[in-house]
Amino acid sequence: MSSEAVFSADIKNPSALLEEFFSKHEYLSTEEKAEVTKAWTLLVNKAGDRTRECGKPYYLHPLRVANILAESKLDSPTLVAAILHSVKDFEISDEELSNQFGENICKIVLTVNKILNLPINTKTMHQSDAIRNMLFAMCDDARIILITLADRLDRIRNIKSFTAADQHMIASAVIEIWAPLADRLGMQAEKNEFEDLSLKYTNPSVFQQIKAIVAQKKDERSSYLEKAVNSIYKSADKMGMKIEIQSRAKHFYSIYQKMRKRNKEAGELFDLLALRILCNTPAECYTLVGIVHGLWKPLDGRFKDYIAMPKANGYQSLHTTVMCEGKPLEIQIRTHDMHNMAEHGIASHWLYKKGSSRELIEEDRLAIYNKLQQFKDSLTDGNNFETLKNELLGDEIYVFTPKGDVKKLPLGATAIDFAYSVHTAVGEKIIAAKADGKIIPLSRPLQNTQIIEVITNPQAHPTEAQLKLVKTTKAHQKIHSWLMANDPTFSERLALKAEEQAAAAGIEGTVGMNGTGGATHFNRVKKSRPKKGKPEAAAELKPRKKCGVLVQGERRVLYNLAQCCKPEYPDLIAGYVTRTKGVSIHRADCLIYQRIPHKEERSVEVQWDE
């Protein structure tokens, strides 16, 4: 969407622009319009004739940002902060801003300004810290998130005047950070637009290809969907239900993802069509699933119930895919309230209201908001930022305890993550796990809806190998803390690793500034520590004949030495997961092992514990 498409008034006439803004959003009271006008007047006076790189007036972008938020009928303090969010580019003191608009709005403006100036588009060692600080700043007030997202959305809508390199950089940041963040906040409409516009600038040829194919099939799609819609309306009328049906083609980025996943061209895909049915109650949602499955045959494994089991962002809906006239048709069924939450997410909790306190937000429905607050004080370094980012912005799975309790984990989480989600004491003593009654490697990612049983040992403890496997921030923090407290060499290895990374980045061990202003460099020599009571020369003794086995780098994992080949150190060994006796260890050349059916699917990495 271009800037001209937002306002039809002369963009060089501030009064006309503001008048059009108010005509678009009549929900504002006279007093609230006065507050918005005061903010607008300050911005226009400070900006003067200043223009942006595109040649348009400086004040136009903040008004477009406010317009995005007003489309969701957000309260007037949010709109005031949106208009003022870049006013710090001019000579205005914090005191002046606070006196005119209050401390709350001043704090929002300063925080948004700080976030938008973080160097998150750079591929440096500091990128993780910048994004982490941005996320933590957001959790102080939900409106900071909303204004920041609106700013990014308007920016990518209007980047035609940027160079191709800048366009690609902005679009890459959008797909990496802003689209997942909008998704986590339940803002589906914004997330879809972020993804489509990002694709347009990161892969323009594919974008144009998809656009052309969708346009070509418009008439065919219209006729096909009309028949399906009429069939559903007719069946719903017989049941006495009043429903609303929306038909649409899937957004371009969703089609692009299907192309990549299935390795097909856009023209080869058939399930590009979708219907959304809106009704009044959750009970009607389930009735409509029965109606739809009665009209057309459902595809196996394509039914998802997000009403009984909502997503972390509060999203609720029923999803099913049916074969309609030989083509897959995806159908979403939800209530009007669920649809409002799906489209606007966190914004739907901050609609036009007289108050402005955080109490307006139903915090129990905003998992990311609560997690940010929990992590804010406990995360002090950027080393595990990727874990935090994946947990907050990545996809999630649902698994169950043997008692039927639901645990929500990030995609790729392991049984170790699950154990720590149950209790830290369980995580620290885990040695093995079962999924649906079968032993699985601790390194294997868990699958949706599995029933997970943890096997513990009182003598077990966290290991560095586990630290590399976990995906949740809690597990990472707990294992890291245990190793720092109980493994005297762990911190040394971390320091050595940091030096190697710094050297690889051309920084070669810089740790600070010396007295003359130059960098202080050092070289660390890694020494092997002799065991207590043994001389250093003991390291050169012959290997022990009896030796334990490491499974996936871990010691305390249940295993047994196969009796068919009786492996001994230093034989080459291989291992696979049995159904009841843990990991079975064979010699790599064992004929019995070679004949085990489907052993590749159950093989795990094993080695002698030297």
C-alpha positions, 0 to 999 in steps of 0.5 A: 500500500502506497502512502498516497493510498492512505490519504487522499488529501494534499500531503503538504497540507497538515490540517487537511490530513488531520481532518481526513484522519478524524473522518476515517475514525469517528469513534474518538470523542471531542476531548480525545481528538483535541489530544491527538490534535495537540500531538499533531501540531507539535510534530508538524511545528517541529518537522517544518519543511523537513522531508524523508528520503522518499521526498515526502513530508517528515510528518506523514509517516507518523500519521500513517502509523497512527492510522494503522492503529486507529483501524483497530480502534485503539485508545487515544493515548496510543494514537498520541504516542504513535504520532509522537514516536519519532519526535525525538529526532528534533530538539525536544526535551523529555521534560517538555514531552512529559509536561505536555502529554504526561509521563506515561506517553513520554515513556512510551515515546522514548522506548519506541524511539530507542527500539527503532534505533537499535541496529537489528539489521546488522549481522554482528555479534551484537544483533542478539543483544539488540533484539533481546533488549527490544523484546524486554523493553516491549513488555513494560507496556503493550502499546510499545509493541503495537506502535513498533509493529505499526511503524515496521509495517508502514516502513515496509509498505513504503520502501520503493524509494530505497535501494535494492540492498536496503529493501532486501535488508529491511525485508529480511528483518521483517521475516526474521523478527517482525512477522513472527512477533506479530504471529506470537501476538495473535495479529494474523492480518499484520503477520500475513502482510509482513510475510507477503511484502517481505517475499516481494522484496527478498524473492521478487521473481517468485512473488510475481509468479505466484501473483500471476497464477492467483490472478489467472485462476480468479474466475475459476476460483470464484465459481468453485468457491461459490458452489461450496459456500452455497452448499454450506449455507443451505445445510446451516439453514436447515440446522437453524444456524446463522453463519457468515462465510468468507472465501479467499485465496491463501496469502502469497507467502503461505503458497511460497512455503507450500512450494518449498515444502513440496518442491513444486511450482505454484501452478502445480499446487491445488490447495490454494483455496480456503473458506472461513466460517464464522458462527456464534458459539463454540458448540456451533463450531463443532456442529459445522465441522460435522456438516462440512464432513457430511458434505465432503470427505475430509483428508486424513490427518488434516483436522486440528482443534485449536478451540480445545487447545488454543495456540500460545498467542490465544488463537482459537479455531477449527481447521479441516481440509476436505476434497471438494470436486476433486480439489483440496479445500481448507476450511476454518471454523470459529466464532466472531469473538475468536475471529476478532482475536485471530485478526487483531491479537493483543490489539483486541485487548487494548481497544478504545476504552477510557482507561489506559492501564495495563489492567485492560489486558487479559494477561493469562491469554498473552503467553509471550507477554508473560514470558517476556516479563519472566525472562527479563530479570533472569536473562543477563547475557546474550549467549542463549538469545537464540534459544529465547528467540525460538521459544518466543517466536517459533512454532509450538507443539503440545505433548502430554504427561502420563497423567494427561497434563498438557505441556506446551513446548517450542518446535524441536524441543526434546525430552530434556526440555519436557522434564524441566517443564515438569520440574527442575529436579526431574530435568536434572535427574533424567537419563532416558525417556519414552514417547507413547511407551517406546524409549526414544533418544534424548536428542530426538525432537518430540512430536505433537500430541505424544505422551512423554514419560521421563526415566530418572536416576538419583545419581544423574546430573546435567551435562554439557551435551544436554545444554546443546540439545535443549530448546527452552530457555528454562532448561538452558538456564538451569543446565548452564547454572548447574554446570557453572556451579559444579563443573570447574572446567565449564567456565574455562571452556566457555571462555576459550570458545569465546576467544576462538569465536572472537579470533574467527571474527577478527577480534583475536581475544580482545578483552578490554582497553589497556592504559594507553588506549590500545586493546589488550590481547591474550593467548590461553593455553589449554592444559589437561588436568591430571586426576587427583593422586596421579602424575601428569604422565598418567595421561600417556598410559595405555587405554583401559580395557574396561570402558563405559559408553557415551550415548549421544555424548551422555554417560548416564543413559541406559544401555547394554553390551550385546552378547552376540558380538561382545564389544570391548574397548577400543572396538568400533561400535554402533548403537540402536534404541531397543523397545524395553532395554535402552540402547543396545551396543554392538560392534560396528561389523556385527552381522546381527546388528547389520541385519536388524530391520529399520535400524537406521531409524532407531540408531543413535550416536555412541562412543567409548567413554575414554 
